[in-house]
Amino acid sequence: MTELEKKLLLTKDEYDYLMEYFCKKIPLVPTHITKQTNYYFDTDDLSMNRKNITCRVRLKNGQYKGTMKQHFANSDQSTETEIKLYEGINKNAFTDMGLKLQGELITERCTVFKHFGCEVVLDKNAYLGHIDYELEIEYTPEHEKNAQTIMHIILDM
């Protein structure tokens, strides 16, 4: 599956402002925060990461899903392949390949807009003792211009 997304790191103040604006002042969709945990697998020397490949098991709504994601340099595009899981993070196709659990990322995600072939989410991510904030726009190929417009509108805010 091909995935297209634009991402923008935010400061805490920017994140708080956008959450207030989209969730309380002018909610465009019913908003609620979902929680997901991503578990990342790689070799000890992180060779998959160096090849722009992400090996992840996501726990969301009590369900595990494994994916291998190939990122294309200087592009919004990546391809995602579903990976077989036997026992969640303990036994799966990644562990069969000799990859090891290298870390986890906990995301609190709020969808703030879903229209014109685009979905806009605000993420609060916690990993390795750090917290960061992100705006993400997922879009379909025919709606890239809409995604760019939405990104520019939000940047102007």
C-alpha positions in Angstrom: 0.0 0.0 0.0 1.3 3.4 -0.9 1.0 6.1 1.8 1.3 9.9 1.3 1.8 12.2 4.2 3.1 15.6 5.1 4.5 16.1 8.5 5.5 19.1 10.6 7.1 19.1 14.0 5.4 21.6 16.4 6.4 23.3 19.6 4.3 22.6 22.6 2.8 26.0 22.3 1.9 25.5 18.7 0.4 22.1 19.5 -1.6 23.6 22.4 -2.9 26.4 20.2 -4.0 24.1 17.4 -5.6 21.7 19.8 -7.6 24.6 21.4 -8.5 26.0 18.0 -9.6 22.8 16.3 -11.0 21.0 19.2 -12.8 23.7 21.1 -13.2 26.9 19.1 -14.2 25.5 15.7 -14.4 21.7 15.8 -14.6 20.5 12.2 -15.1 16.8 13.1 -16.1 15.2 16.4 -12.7 15.1 18.2 -11.4 12.5 20.6 -7.9 11.4 21.5 -6.9 7.9 20.7 -3.8 6.2 22.1 -1.5 3.9 20.2 1.9 2.4 20.9 4.4 1.6 18.2 7.1 -0.9 18.9 10.1 -0.6 16.6 12.3 -3.5 15.5 15.8 -3.3 13.9 19.3 -4.9 14.1 21.6 -3.9 16.9 23.5 -1.5 14.5 20.1 -0.1 13.2 20.8 -1.2 9.6 17.1 -1.2 8.6 16.8 2.5 9.7 19.9 3.4 7.6 18.1 1.8 4.6 15.0 4.1 5.3 13.0 1.0 6.4 10.8 1.1 9.5 9.7 -2.2 11.1 6.9 -1.6 13.4 4.2 -3.4 15.4 1.4 -1.0 16.4 -1.0 -1.7 19.3 -4.2 0.3 18.8 -7.7 -0.5 20.2 -6.4 -3.7 21.7 -5.2 -5.0 18.3 -1.7 -5.6 17.1 -0.7 -4.8 13.5 2.7 -5.3 12.0 4.1 -3.2 9.1 7.3 -2.7 7.2 7.5 0.8 5.7 10.0 1.8 3.0 10.4 5.6 3.0 11.5 7.4 -0.2 14.1 10.1 0.3 13.0 13.7 -0.3 9.4 12.5 -0.8 6.1 12.4 1.1 5.7 8.8 -0.2 6.3 5.5 1.5 5.1 2.0 0.8 3.7 -0.2 3.6 3.6 -4.0 3.7 1.7 -5.9 6.3 3.8 -8.2 8.4 2.6 -11.5 10.0 2.3 -11.5 13.8 2.1 -14.6 15.8 2.3 -13.3 19.4 2.3 -9.5 19.1 5.7 -8.0 19.9 7.1 -11.3 21.2 7.0 -13.5 18.1 6.5 -12.1 14.6 8.0 -11.9 11.2 10.5 -9.3 12.5 11.8 -11.6 15.3 11.9 -14.4 12.7 14.3 -12.2 10.7 16.5 -11.7 13.7 15.4 -8.1 14.4 15.1 -7.0 18.0 12.8 -4.6 19.8 14.7 -1.3 19.9 12.1 1.0 21.4 8.6 2.2 21.7 6.7 5.3 20.9 3.4 6.2 22.6 1.2 8.5 20.6 -1.9 10.4 21.6 -3.6 11.3 18.3 -6.5 13.7 17.6 -8.1 13.9 14.2 -9.0 17.5 13.6 -10.0 17.6 9.9 -11.2 15.0 7.4 -12.2 16.3 4.0 -11.0 16.9 0.4 -9.1 13.6 0.4 -7.1 14.7 3.4 -7.0 13.7 7.1 -5.3 16.1 9.5 -4.1 14.8 12.9 -2.3 16.3 15.8 0.1 13.9 17.6 1.7 14.1 21.0 4.6 11.5 21.0 6.5 10.1 24.0 9.6 8.1 23.4 13.0 7.5 25.1 12.1 10.1 27.9 11.2 12.8 25.3 7.9 14.3 24.2 7.4 15.9 20.8 4.4 17.3 18.9 3.5 16.8 15.3 1.0 17.8 12.7 0.4 15.1 10.0 -1.7 15.3 6.8 -2.4 12.0 5.1 -3.7 12.4 1.6 -4.5 10.5 -1.6 -2.4 11.2 -4.7 -5.1 13.2 -6.5 -5.4 15.5 -3.4 -1.8 16.6 -2.9 -2.6 20.2 -3.8 -5.3 20.2 -1.1 -2.8 18.8 1.4 -0.4 21.6 0.5 -3.1 24.2 0.8 -4.1 22.9 4.2 -0.5 22.9 5.4 0.0 26.5 4.3 -3.2 27.6 6.0 -2.1 26.0 9.3 1.4 27.4 9.0 -0.1 30.9 8.6 -2.1 30.4 11.8 
